[in-house]
């Protein structure tokens, strides 16, 4: 079991985000964070959850692009993960994708609110939700049995997404937007897809 935890927490992309979250949280205390900043932290959590769903559904599951560079990027980000779902090298989002997207989200937030500490709180929320996403995704593909009933159900829905039908169950860290957009289904009512493993062949 200890190796499973080491594989997660010592993975470079994960460790980088943990260190960044700790550094940003420390800066909040040093520069006078207030209770109101928990609101912006919560907005960060919700923003990433929405971004997670929309990206997974509409970007990672796009029809194979004709542009070779874009196809290579999508293959690394998701197509190849469906092909080899237990390959650790394909399991986590690479920093070349996650970090620029974090900067873009924080930049947009700052343009709207124009407050540096509020942006820092927002960024911590997005990173924490990113790490929750990565952890839930890791658990779904590794021999770790979640302790809670909800955790076991969430793991099951992700396995269904991989092996039953790739057009449903997009939420990895949480099912909120699957419910909002109607992509949570009773598995018994959904046909098994021939392309769940081979996204590039759709």
N, C-alpha and C positions, 0 to 999 in steps of 0.2 A: 504493500500500500504506500509506503514512503516514497518509492520510485515514482508512483503515479503523481504524487504531490510535487516532487522535484521536477518532473517533466513539465508541469504547468508553471510553477512559480519561478523556475530558473530559465524558462524559455526567454530568449532575449527580448522579443516584442512585448511579452507580458511584463517582464521585470522592468523594462523601460517605462511602461505606462504606470506601474505601481509606484516607481520612484518619482515620476512626474506628479502623480496625485498627492503623494506625501509632501513633496516640495511646495506645491500650490496650496495645500492645506496649511502648512506651516506659515506660508506668507500671509494667509488670511488672519492668523492669530497675531503675527508680528505687526501688521498694518491696520489693525482695528476692525476686524470682522464683527458684524452685529447679527442679531437674531433674524433680521430681515433677509440676510443673505441665505438663510435656509430656504427661503422661497425661490431664489434664483438657482440654488442647488437642485431643488425639486423640478424646476423648469428644465434644467439640464438633463435630469433623469428622463423626463417625459419626451424631451426632444430626441434623445438618442433612441428611445424605444420606438418612436415614430419613424425615425431615420432608418433604424434597423429593419423594420418591416418593409418600408417602401423600397429600400435598396435591395433587399433580398428578393422581393417579388418582381420588381420592374427592371432592375439592373442586372443582378446576378442570374436571373432567369430569362433574360432577353434572348431573342432568337440569335443564333450565331452571326456576329457581324462579319461583313466582307473584308473590312480593314484588318490586315494581319496583326498589326500592333495591338489593336483593341481586342481582337480574338485571343491573342496570347495573354493579355491582362485578365480577361474574363475566365480563361481556362485556369489560370493560377488562382484567381479569387474564388471560383466556385465550380466550374464545370468539372475540373479534375478531382475536386473534393467529392462530388457525387460518384465519380468513377472509382475513387479509392477513399471511401469515407473514414477509414481508420488510420490513414497515413498522417502522422503528426506534422510533417512538413507542410501539409495542405490544410491543416485544421484551423490554425489561427490566422486572423487577418494580418497581412504584412504591414510593417510600419510605413512603407512607401505609399500605402493606401490610407491607413487609419489616421496617421499624424496630419497629413495635409487636410483631410476632411475635418479633423478636429479644429485646425486653424481657421478653416473657412466658416464653420459653425460659430466659433467664438468671434470672428471678425464681423459676421452678420449681427450677432447679438450686441456687440459693442456699437455698431452703427445705429442700432435701434435705441439702446439704453444709455450709451455714452458714460458709463461708469466703470472704472477699471476693476474695483473690488467685486462689483456685481458680475462682471465678466469672468473673473477668477472663480467665483462661486459656481457660476454656470458651467465653466470648463471642468471643475471637479465633478459635478453631477454627471456630465457626459462621459468622463473617464471612468467613473465608478460603474455606470451602466454598461459601458463597453467591457469592463472587466467581468461584470455579472454575465454578460452575453458570452464572453469567451469561456467562463467557468461552466455555465450551463451547457454550452456546446461541447466542451471537453467531456463533461460527465456523460452526455448523450452517446458518446462514441467510445467510452472507456468502461472497463468492468467495475464501475462504482455504482452502488445502489443508493439512490437518494433516500434520506431518512423519512421525509414527509410524503404523504399521499399526493400532494400537489406536485412535488418534485418528481415522483415516479410517473405521474401522468404527463408532465411536461417532457420528460425524456421519451416517453412512448410516442407522443405526437411528433417529435422530431424524427424518430425512427420511421414512423409512418410516412413522413415527408420524403425520406430517402428511399424507402422500399415499397411503399404502397402507391403514392401518387404525389408527384412533385408540385402539383398545382394547388395544394392545400397545406395548412399547418406551417405558415412561414415564420411565426413568432418563435424565437429560440430562447430568449431570456424571459419572455412573458407572452401570454396569449391575447393581450388587450386589443391590439389592432386586428388580429384574426377575427375576433368577435365583431369589431366595428365594421369590417369590410366583408364579413361573411365567408371567410376561408377556414373556419373551424367546422368540421363536419363529422358525422358519425361514420367511423371507418367502414361499417357494414354497408353503407349506402354508396360508397365510392369504389369505382372499378380500379383494378390494379393497372397502372400505367406502364406501357412498354418502354417509355423513355425516362423513367425516374432515375435510372443510373446513367443514361447516356444523353445528357442534356444537349450535347453538341449535335445530336442526330435529329432533334425535333424539327 
